[in-house]
């Protein structure tokens, strides 16, 4: 498990990924060019890899304390584990060599794919090299497990060149996860890894599962905690731990690590097959991410209009066949242009991201949340009656009104945006339309009606172009 595109848990707030690639945060070709008249005396002191110049020191004190405190704990645990570990034997060194070669082949053949995955990921990046580090934790003593982690991270450093303090933090986290997983596996023994026999199968399988959970829990504590503290908005499980698909990918990766350890214990040459399999797996993970990107809005992380429309059409077809009820909400943020004009567009982006997260939290798992464009969002509510539709729309309006969004102003200083209102238009199937396009038109008409009536309210679409049933509610004075 890794932070997002910049490998930087200390800069993982909404908008951080986009801003970090800007000219102020990402060294360009000319950034370190010498000024006219020769090299500057302070050029060495300004180097971004020197500890005094790390971006970490510009982060909130609580985040700095969290990262440094956990690193101290990790180093202490690693030192104790290293000192108490058994001295590696000849078979250990052979297994180490096989894993080192397999990991190197994997990293070198997939470095371009990994960089593309990293650059497209906004928050959590699943590190597929856990295939090698987790298998090392199961089969190697602590010193060689840490050496595998070091070799993998060193290659990542030369390929990705991420900020130094983030490289150190991630490397210590991986090493601690591997060491604690090894100690856990050893404590739950005795083991017959790779040996046949149903009498010990379930015990061994359970032990590996528990070890995998411990391995992942360490990384969640370290990386997830840093991500949560680095967010400028209220953290959610999704933007700290990743999506369900991310966690499934992590589970599969750890499972492949267990398979690699078993192969290493039984038929070591077959690890070559795992090296090839991990390259293919890496490619499949990238293709899955590409397919997801086509349907996802890059700014908010929810469905874009293409992805939402495809899913909504299928839901509408199911509703038409079953005769169930369905509703469509169009959520329009009031006076959104004022936010961009007053605080700047990065702040506006933070508002959009936070609202999208809020919509995802206050709706049902079966509801479809998407971004219509600009400051408008769409929510399809399947199998819902009129009263429940009203309750859902009101819940959304109130939830957005209660938001306190921590962001920055035009000068980059901290700012909080609160007390924002929304106008919500509601269309029901088949009362206001029997196709998706007609429902969208009706919901859009209801939004305009809510705006004309004073904003900050829920309004149902009129039954006829000239009449209607404007059912409204306002929380304003």
N, C-alpha and C positions, 0 to 999 in steps of 0.2 A: 504494500500500500504506500502510495506516495502522494504528496501534495500535487497541485495542478501544474500548469504549463511552465512556470518558472521554478519549479522544485523549491518553492518558498513558502513554508507554512506561516511565516511572519508577514507575508504580504498577500494573504489569501482572501481579503475582503472583497465584496462585490465591486467590480470595476478594476480591481487590482491587476488582473491578468491583462486587460486591454491597456491600462496605463503603464504597466511595467514594460510593454514593448515599445512605448513611446520614446522620443529622443532623450528625455530626461533620465530614463532608467535603464535603457538598453544600449550598451556601447556600440556605436556605429564605427564605420571604417575610419572616420576622421576624428573620433572623440578624443583619442590620446595623441593626436598629432602635435608636434612641437610648435610653439609660437615662433613668430619671426624673431630672429636674433639669437637662436640657439635654444637648447633645452632649458626648461625652467628648473630652478633649485627645489621647487616643491613638487615636481612631477612624481618623484618616488613616493612622497607622502600621500599623494592622491590616488595611488593605485588601489583599485577596488578590492583586491585580494588581501590587502593588509588588514589585520584585525581591527585597527582603529577606524577604518573606513567602511566596515561592514554596515549594510543597511539595517541589520538587526538592532543597532543602537538607536535607530530612529523610530522603533516600534513602541507600542505602549509598555510601560514598566511591568505590568502584570504578565505580558507575553514574554518579555525578556527573562523575568524571574522564573516563569514556568519552564522555558526551554533550558536555561542554564541549570536550574535545580534538578530537572530530570536527567540532564547529561551527567551531572555529578553522581547521582544515584546509579546511573547505568555504568559509568566507569568503575565505580566501587564494586558493583556486582560482577562485572566482567573480570576485574582483577582477582577477586576471590575465586571465581569459577576457574580461571586460568591456573591459579596456583594449586588448586585441589584436583585438577584433572590428571588422568593417567597419561603417562608418556606415550606418544603415538608409536605404534609398532610398524613392522614392514607392510602388513596388509592394509593398515590405515593409510600409509603413504601411497600405496597403489590406488586405493579408492579415491584418495584426494586427487591424485593425478588425473584419473578418469573424469571426475567431476569438474576439475579445473578446465580440462580440454573441452568437455561438453558445454560448459558455461561460456567459454570463450567463443566457440563456434556459434552458439546461439546469439551472443551479443554482437559479434562482428557481422553475421549474416542478416541481422534484423535491425541494425542501428538506424537506417533511414526510416523504416516503418515505425520504430519506437519514437523517433523525433517527430514524425507526423502525428502520431497518437498523442504525444505530450503537448504539442502545440494546439491541438484541437480540444484538449480537455481543460475545462474551466476550474474544476475543484480537485477531485480525487483521481489519481492515476493508479491503476492496478499494475504493479510491477511483476511481470511474468517471469523474472529470474528467480522467483520463489521456488520454482521447480528444482533449482539447484541448491539454494540455501536451506530449504526445508529438508531435502534429502540428506544434506550434509549434517543437519542437526540430529537426524535419526541414526546415522551410520558412522559418523566421525566423532572423535573426542573434541572437546571445546577448542583447544588451540588450532586444530585444522579447520574446524567450522568457522572460526573467526578469520582464518587465512583465506578461506573461500569467499567470505563476505568482502574482505579487503580487495581481493583480486577483481571481483565483480564490480565493486564500487569504483575502484581505480580506473577500470575501463570506461565506466560511465562518465567519470570525471573528464577524461580526455576526449570523449565523444560529445558530451553535452555542455561542459564548461559552465555549470551552474554556480551561483554565488557560493563562496567558500563556506560561510557559516551554515548554509543549508546542506551542503555536501557533508559536512561534519555531523550535523544533527541526524540526517538520514542514515549515514553510515553507522553511527553509534546505535541508532534504533534497530537497524537490521542485525547488528552484532548481538545486541541484548536479546532480541527475539529469538535468534538462533541458539544462544547459550542457555536461556531459560527453557526453551523447548527441549534441548538436549537433557537438561537436568530433570525435567518433568518426565520425559520418556524413560530415563534411567531409573527414576524413583518408582515407576509403575511396573518394573520388571518382575520376574525374569522374562527375557524375550527369545523368541525363536524366529526372528525376522527372516522371511524367505523360505522357511522350512514347511514341509507339508504336514497336514494333520488337522482334522476338523476339531479335535479336542481343545486346541489352543487358538483356533482361528478367531472366535468372537472376542476373546480376551485381547489378542493382538490388534484386531481391528478397532476395538474400543479404545485401546491405549493410543493408537495413532490418531484417532479422532480427537481425543482429549488434548494430545500434544499439539495438533493443528489449531484447536481453539485457543490454547495458551499462546501459541506463536502469533496468531492474528490479534489477540487481545492486547498484547504488548504494543503492537503497531497502532492499534486503534487509540490506545491511551496516549501515546506520544504524538503521532501525526494528527489524529483526530482532535486531540486537545489543543494543539497549536493552531489548527485550522479554526476551531470554534472561537478561540481567543482573538484570532486575527480578523474575524469577520466584522465588517462595519455595521451589519444589520443583525437581527436576532438569529442565532444559529438554528438550523433545523437538522434532523437526522439525515436528510438527503444531501445537503451541501457539506456536511461533516463526514458522514460515513459513505456517501456515494449512493447511487441508485441500486435497486434490486439486481439489475443486470451486472453492475460493477461487483457486487458481493458474490453473485453466482460465478463470475469470472475468477474472483479470488479463491473461492472454494475449489473450483476445478483445477486451478494452478497448484494449490496445496496438495490436492489429490494426486496430480501428476508427479509432485515431489515425492509422495509416498511410494508411488509405483516405481520411480527411479531408484529409490533406496532398496526396494525389494529386488529389482533387477540387479543392482550392484551386489547384493548379498548372494544371489543365486547364479546368475550368468552375467558377469561384468561386461563382456563385449556387447551385450544387447543395449547398453546405455547409448551406444551410437545411434540406435533407432530412436531413442528419446530425444537426442540432439536434433535429429531431422524432424521429429514430431513437434518439438517446441517451435521450430522455425515455421512450420505449417500453421500451428496454433496461433502464433503471433500474427500471421497474415490473416487468419480467420477473424481474430479479434479486431484487426484494423478494418476489415470489410464490414463487420457488424457495426463498428463505430461510424463508418462512412454512411451506411444505410440509415443509422439513427440521426446523423447530421442532416440528411436530406429532409427529414420530417420534423426537425427540432429548430426552434428559434434560437439563434446563437446568443442573443442578448439576455434572454430570460430563462432559457433552459427548458421551457415548456414547448408543446407542439406548435409548429408554425401553421400557416393557413393550409398548406398542402397536406401536412400530416393530420391536422384536425379534420379537414374536409373528408379525407378518405375514411377515417374512423367514424365520423358523424354519419356519412352516407350508409355505412354498414349498420350502424345502430338504428337509423331511420328505417331501413329495410326490415330489420327484425321487429321493430315496433309495428310496422304496417302489417306484417304477417300475423303477429300475436294479438293485435288489437289493444296493446297496452298504451298508456299515456306517456307523453314526452314533452319536455319544455326546453326552450333555448333562451339563455340569458346573454345580453350584450352589456358589458360593463365598461363605462366610459369615465375616465378620471377627469374631474372638473378642473378647469383652469390649469391644465398641465403645462401650457406654454409659459405661464408665469413662473413655474419652477425652473425651467430651462433658462429663462431670461434673468431670474434673480440669483440662482445658485450655479448655473452652468449646466452643460449637457451631461458631464459625468454624474452629477447629482441626479439629473433626470433619469439616467440609466439605473442608478441605485434604487430609485423609487419604483421603476418598472420591474426590476428583479425582485424587490421585496414584495410588491403586490402580487406578482406571479407566484411566489412561494406561499403567500397567504391564501391565495385562491386554491392552491393545491392542498393546503392543510385543512381548510374549512369545508371542502367538498367531499363527497363520498368516493371511494375507490372506483366505482363504476362510472362516475361523471367524467366528461371529457373537457379538459381545460386547454385553451389555446390562445395564441395572440393573433388578433384580427389585423393589427397594424397600428402604428403610432401608439396612442395611449388607450387603445380599445382591446378588450379581451372577450373571448367567447366561452361559454360553458354550456354543454349539452347535458341535460338531466333526464336520463331514461327512467321509465317506470315510476312516474311521480304524479300525484294529483295536484289540483290547483292550490289547495291550501298549503301543501308541503312546498310547492314551488315558491309561493309567497314567503314562507318561512326561510327557505334557502337563500332567496334574494336579499331578504332583510339581514340575515346572518352575515352575508358577504359585505353589505353596505356598512354595517356596524363594525365589522372586523377591520376594514380598511380605514374607517374613521378613527379607530383607536391606535393606529400604527404610529410609532415614533422612530423615524428612519435616520440613523446616524450616517452622515455623509460628509462631504466637504463643500466649501463654497468656491467661488471663482478664483480665490487666491490660494486655495488648497488648505485653508484653515478648517478645523472641525465645525460642523453645523448639524442641526437636527431639524428634520422636516416632519411636521405633525399636523393634526386636524385637517386632513385632506378629505374631500368629499367625492362621491361618485354618483353618476346618474345611470340607473340600470333599466334597460328595456327588456320586457319579457314577451315571448311568443310561444304559444302552445300548439301542439300538433293534435288533431288536424284543424282545430278551430281557426288558427291564424295562417295556416298554410300546410299543404300536404307534400311539399318538396323542401329540400334544404334551402334552395335559393329564395323561395317565398317566405320561409321562416326567418331567414336573415333579413329580408326586406321589412318584414313586420317588426322584428326586434329593433331594427335601425329606426323605424318610424316611432317606436315607443321611446327610444332614447331621446329623439328630438322633442317629443312631447314632454319628457321629464325635464329637459333643459329649459323649455319654454315655460314650464310651471315653477321654475325657481331652482332647479338642480337639487342634489342631495336627496334623491328619492327613487323609489321603485315604481315603474309605470308599466302596466300591461298594454299590449298592442290594441288599437281600436279594431272592432269587428268589421267596420266599413270605413272607406276612405274619409268620409265626412263626420262620422259619429264616433262612437267609441265608449269604451269603459275605462277611462284613465283612473286606475286604482293607484293611488299615490300615498307616500308617507315621507315625512321630512323630520330630521332630527334637529334642524336649525331653530333659532329663537322665533 
